[in-house]
Each structure stands twice: as C-alpha cells, then as structure tokens.
Amino acid sequence: MMFEHKSVLLYETIDSLNMKPDGIYVDGTLGGGGHALEVCTRLGEHGRLIGIDQDSDAIAAATQRLKEYKDKVTIVRSNYENIHGVLNELGIEKVDGIYLDLGVSSYQLDVPERGFTYREEDAPLDMRMDQRNPQTAADIVNQYSEFDLYRIIRDYGEDKFAKNIAKHIVKAREIKPIETTGELNEIIKGAIPAKIRAVGGHPSKRTYQAIRIELNHELDVLKNSLDTMISLLNPGGRLSVITFHSLEDRIVKTRFRDNENPCICPPGFPVCVCGRKSMGKVITRKPVVPTEEEISENKRAKSSKLRVFERI
Ligand SMILES: C[S@@+](CC[C@H](N)C(=O)[O-])C[C@H]1O[C@@H](n2cnc3c(N)ncnc32)[C@H](O)[C@@H]1O
C-alpha cells in the first residue's frame, strides 16, 4: 500500500523554523517525510536533517521519498523521546531546529492491519506505532481493570460515557476475548445511548483515541521530551510542534510557558531568588491554525495547532 499522507500546516511549520541553509534540523516524527522534504529543499551544502520515527513503515516510506537528499539526511528508527541519545550517537551536540507533527499518519490509519481505525470492522486490535513493542491494544482492552479502562477513556478520550463503556467492555470479555475492531465497535455502540449516537460523531472515536494514547504513552513521551528538545537547541534555534487535540496542546503550551518563565518565586518577591533562568521565548502567543482552504482539502488538519518556541 502506498504511504499516503497530506502534511498538515506544511509551510507554516517549516517557515516557523527560520531555517539557516547550513543548519542542523531534527524531524522527530518523520512519517512519510512530507515536512522533511520541504526542509531538504531549503538546506544548503552543509545543512543536515535527522529524521526520527518509531514505525518501520514510515522509515521505509521516508527513505524512499528523501532519496534525492540522502547525503544530507540521516534516518533513525527510534522514539523521539530518545533524541538526546540519537544525536549523541551521531556526534551532534546542538541543533538549529526541531519539529514534531504528532499523532498517527493517514497511512497508519488507512492500513487495516495496524488496527488504528474504528472505520474497519475486521481489523486486529493493534494500534502500536512501534511494531517492536510487545503490548497491543487488545492487551489493554482484555487485561486492564474496569477502573483503568474507565480512567483512560475518561482522561485520554474525554468521553462522557467512559464508565459505561468500561463496564460493557469488561462484561463482553467475560464471555470471550475482544479481538477485532468490529467487536469493540459493537460493544462501544451498546454503551452509548442511541439518542447521543444519532447526533455525535462516530461512537468509537474517543475510546480509540484513549487506547492509542495509553498504548503508545503519547502524552508522557511528549511531556518528557520538550525540555530536553529545548536544551538541545543552539541560541536562536526553534522548536515547532503541531498538536491534534487539547490534551497535547495543553502540554506544549505549559512546557513552553514554563521554559520562558521558569521562576518559582512567590509573586510578591521584589527580586528573583530561585535562580531559574529563562530558556527562551514563546513565538506563538496564539497557536497557528490551518486556513479554511487547508481544512477543506484535508480533514485531518481541522484540529491542528502549531506552537513555536525560540531558544535564547
Ligand atoms: C502525523 S505523522 C508525521 C507525518 C509527516 N510530518 C509527514 O509530513 O509526512 C506522525 C508520525 O510520527 C510517528 N511518531 C509518533 N510518535 C512518535 C514518537 N514518540 N517517536 C517517534 N515517532 C513517533 C508516527 O509513527 C508517525 O509516523
């Protein structure tokens, strides 16, 4: 299957990096290499791009897409959480820009065997971004306690019916393990009142998001990586992050704000005594969002937000 994915906020993101032709840049979520290709076209003779992705299909697709620029590009299969180690291995201490385009690619969603989509009825419950991980979505659905299922569907799916969905899952798996997306969809459908189902989006949408976030530790990885990424930037270097839902966006907004103003002195103190120094400034007071035109051409762009931080 072709790696089909339309890059979101493409020019806004690459422009936000204020690229220097001979700089070193890191794409932490390489995917099919759409953003990376645009970076490559702007690199000069000594410029370099390091592309990281944890998905072997993305690595293969990006390697093919960027082959014209292979002398400037290094592709590494890893979690962006390991960015420090990845750069260390390559003998790179600091970089001039890092960007993340979070979540899953359209390719991952479109391939039924990956189990990311509720739109398939007969796919395995997989949802691993890194196929080397032993745990799958089926393990979460079949092994988590009712409370833990409720907690993740409530916190990561923000679903009003989290409690009922968790209850229905546990009841169903007492009869037989839940193995396919179709089986899970039926269970979720039964847990949401028909009146709500008729007006809301797909009943499974929020539960799938929750399981995917939990399985791939998406929020913890993001939370744990942003400070490191900022510390790896040269002065003037930028970190640009595209998020797709409020849970991610809140983390980025908060980490950026805390890096801009890390002081923890009580508000009434005349001078700072905590000694924490600002790491830089937030460039985007308000996030950059897609144009109506982009949204009309790419539904995935609808909820996207870009935030940018610049290192002092
Ligand atoms: C939205 S796609 C990126 C698309 C890419 N920007 C493009 O234009 O083609 C997100 C990619 O990030 C990868 N990904 C998500 N979280 C990751 C993480 N923590 N570490 C490494 N890769 C990750 C996914 O496997 C997926 O391929």
PDBQT file of the ligand as one rigid body, heavy atoms in Angstrom, charges set to zero:
ROOT
HETATM    1  C1  LIG A 401       1.468  12.749  11.582  1.00  0.00    +0.000 C 
HETATM    2  S1  LIG A 401       2.708  11.620  11.167  1.00  0.00    +0.000 S 
HETATM    3  C2  LIG A 401       4.021  12.604  10.536  1.00  0.00    +0.000 C 
HETATM    4  C3  LIG A 401       3.844  12.957   9.084  1.00  0.00    +0.000 C 
HETATM    5  C4  LIG A 401       4.989  13.751   8.495  1.00  0.00    +0.000 C 
HETATM    6  N1  LIG A 401       5.209  15.002   9.157  1.00  0.00    +0.000 N 
HETATM    7  C5  LIG A 401       4.736  14.000   7.024  1.00  0.00    +0.000 C 
HETATM    8  O1  LIG A 401       4.501  15.144   6.644  1.00  0.00    +0.000 OA
HETATM    9  O2  LIG A 401       4.788  13.035   6.227  1.00  0.00    +0.000 OA
HETATM   10  C6  LIG A 401       3.332  11.172  12.712  1.00  0.00    +0.000 C 
HETATM   11  C7  LIG A 401       4.441  10.155  12.683  1.00  0.00    +0.000 C 
HETATM   12  O3  LIG A 401       5.100  10.247  13.933  1.00  0.00    +0.000 OA
HETATM   13  C8  LIG A 401       5.428   8.976  14.400  1.00  0.00    +0.000 C 
HETATM   14  N2  LIG A 401       5.508   9.102  15.847  1.00  0.00    +0.000 N 
HETATM   15  C9  LIG A 401       4.528   9.440  16.710  1.00  0.00    +0.000 A 
HETATM   16  N3  LIG A 401       5.003   9.490  17.959  1.00  0.00    +0.000 NA
HETATM   17  C10 LIG A 401       6.333   9.196  17.888  1.00  0.00    +0.000 A 
HETATM   18  C11 LIG A 401       7.368   9.088  18.850  1.00  0.00    +0.000 A 
HETATM   19  N4  LIG A 401       7.136   9.287  20.137  1.00  0.00    +0.000 N 
HETATM   20  N5  LIG A 401       8.608   8.791  18.421  1.00  0.00    +0.000 NA
HETATM   21  C12 LIG A 401       8.850   8.576  17.105  1.00  0.00    +0.000 A 
HETATM   22  N6  LIG A 401       7.904   8.635  16.155  1.00  0.00    +0.000 NA
HETATM   23  C13 LIG A 401       6.656   8.949  16.536  1.00  0.00    +0.000 A 
HETATM   24  C14 LIG A 401       4.326   8.076  13.893  1.00  0.00    +0.000 C 
HETATM   25  O4  LIG A 401       4.793   6.756  13.786  1.00  0.00    +0.000 OA
HETATM   26  C15 LIG A 401       4.008   8.700  12.543  1.00  0.00    +0.000 C 
HETATM   27  O5  LIG A 401       4.745   8.090  11.511  1.00  0.00    +0.000 OA
ENDROOT
TORSDOF 0
